[in-house]
């Protein structure tokens, strides 16, 4: 089968410009299968996610009205408000796990198949998808446990510092500042854990965190620069798709704060339904922007693996027996 574009080799040392070029070349070459399976899998998720998310902000508007008029917030409203918040977070996390699994399953197929993603069917990447889903869930649980432990340690340190009086307060403030700096420094290397764990079959989750952090810190500047540029582009996509929902929500908020919520149209089925559809669009836009981030991080991972560990050379040596020797 003749393919027009040269295959993008994952494990290759790249300049910053080449990282951006390969990121966009990958998306340009494979946008059809990416978009096709993205809509199949993420559109239903977005439809479900928009329900509690929209209800959460409806509850927020009711809360504003109750506070402004001095009325109480009913127990049922509190339960529904809390349930919508919890559901939004849980479905949001699951949607990111599913999206991450889909993107990396397709990347695995691209690296493995001679025809890449051309004439791709679901059965061609089904096993990869379930493999990535299982590992994404494990990675998420380990990451949450890691940050939960950090949160407990921080709370204990703050309580101890407050018990020491004024000096403890000063140290607690400095500690919080240092914590934020450390988390920012750690955030970019942590992005490298996902491609390590989802693309390397034999590695365990703890080893993936160790390797991802090692590659991330050793190429911290490259990770930061690449994600900074990609983040700007992702923000443009998110802003464009979020604008309709944001405008409709702000209109309702303005009328809420001005005690002018007796406008029938704001409570009509048409307005509520259109606002719900714009919320679905917003969810889809955010997930589409995340595809750009996942691909860019994968390209950075391939660069770091080749530069630091020589992964590309090792794989070529491992596959040498596939060729005829004379």
Secondary structure, DSSP 8 states (H G I E B T S, - for coil): ---SS----SS----HHHHHHHHHHHHHHHHHHHHHHHHHHHHHHHHHHHHHHHHHHHHHHHHHHHHHHT----HHHHHHHHHHHHHHHHHHHHHHHHHHHHHHHHHHHHHH-TTTTTT--HHHHHHHHHHHHHHHHHHHHHHHHHHHHHHHHHHHHHHHHHHT-HHHHHHHHHHHHHHHHHHHHHHHHHHHHHHHHHH-TT--HHHHHHHHHHHHHHTHHHHHHHHHHHHHHHHHHHHHHHHHHHHHHHHHHHHHHTT-TT-GGGGSHHHHHHHHHHHHHHHHHHHHHHHHHHHHHHHHHHHHIIIII-HHHHHHHHTGGGS---
